[in-house]
Amino acid sequence: MPAASCPVATTSRFPSGLAPSVTSCLSLHQKAGLENTVAETECRYALQLQQIQGLISSIEAQLSELRSEMECQNQEYKMLLDIKTRLEQEIATYRSLLEGQDAK
């Protein structure tokens, strides 16, 4: 309600018949103010929730990417470890052949 139609004043300034209508007007004004405050708060929290959900989605995407990279690195590590093991076996075989030739 506009301020002109509902002036803020104490009820002691008005005759007793006007006091309830002034009180009622103030109550409606206070209710409207509280409803506006609640609506603003809901909007603010909805925006914050949306921002947080966006951050969570971004972090989940990064986590998924990191897991994928880790899996690739793990596969590469296993492959390199297998190559290293085979090379060590091959080196040991050549050593034993060379030591056999040295003995002759």
C-alpha positions in Angstrom: 0.0 0.0 0.0 1.2 3.5 -0.7 2.4 5.5 2.3 -0.2 8.2 1.6 -3.2 5.8 2.1 -1.7 4.3 5.2 0.2 6.9 7.2 2.5 5.6 10.0 1.4 7.0 13.3 0.6 5.9 16.8 -3.0 4.9 17.5 -3.1 7.4 20.4 -3.5 10.4 17.9 -6.7 9.0 16.4 -10.2 8.7 17.8 -10.9 5.2 19.1 -12.9 4.3 16.0 -9.9 4.8 13.7 -7.4 2.9 15.8 -8.4 -0.5 14.5 -8.2 0.6 10.9 -4.8 2.1 11.4 -3.6 -1.0 13.2 -5.0 -3.1 10.4 -3.3 -0.9 7.8 0.0 -1.2 9.6 -0.4 -4.9 9.9 -1.0 -5.2 6.1 2.0 -3.0 5.4 4.2 -5.0 7.8 2.9 -8.3 6.2 3.7 -7.0 2.7 7.1 -6.0 3.8 7.8 -9.3 5.4 6.5 -11.1 2.3 8.9 -9.0 0.2 11.7 -9.9 2.5 10.9 -13.6 2.2 10.7 -13.4 -1.6 14.0 -11.5 -1.8 15.6 -14.1 0.5 14.2 -17.0 -1.5 15.6 -15.4 -4.7 19.0 -14.8 -3.2 19.2 -18.4 -1.9 18.0 -19.8 -5.2 20.7 -17.9 -7.0 23.3 -19.1 -4.5 22.1 -22.6 -4.9 22.3 -22.3 -8.6 25.9 -21.0 -8.4 26.9 -23.8 -6.0 25.3 -26.4 -8.2 27.3 -25.0 -11.1 30.5 -25.2 -9.1 29.7 -28.8 -8.1 29.1 -29.7 -11.8 32.4 -28.2 -12.8 34.3 -30.0 -10.0 32.6 -33.3 -10.9 33.6 -32.8 -14.5 37.2 -32.1 -13.4 37.1 -35.2 -11.2 35.9 -37.4 -14.0 38.7 -36.0 -16.3 41.3 -36.7 -13.6 40.0 -40.2 -13.1 40.2 -40.8 -16.8 43.8 -39.4 -17.0 44.8 -41.5 -14.0 43.4 -44.7 -15.7 45.4 -43.9 -18.8 48.6 -43.3 -16.8 48.0 -46.5 -14.9 47.7 -48.4 -18.1 50.9 -46.8 -19.5 52.7 -47.5 -16.2 51.7 -51.2 -16.4 52.9 -51.4 -20.0 56.2 -49.7 -19.2 56.7 -52.0 -16.2 56.1 -55.0 -18.4 58.6 -53.7 -21.0 61.2 -53.1 -18.2 60.7 -56.7 -16.9 61.2 -58.2 -20.4 64.3 -56.1 -21.0 65.8 -57.1 -17.7 65.2 -60.8 -18.6 66.7 -60.2 -22.1 69.8 -58.5 -20.5 70.1 -61.4 -18.1 70.0 -63.9 -21.0 72.7 -62.0 -22.9 74.9 -61.8 -19.8 74.6 -65.5 -19.3 75.5 -66.1 -23.0 78.5 -63.7 -22.8 79.7 -65.4 -19.6 79.4 -68.7 -21.4 81.6 -67.4 -24.3 84.2 -66.0 -21.8 84.5 -69.4 -20.2 85.6 -71.0 -23.6 
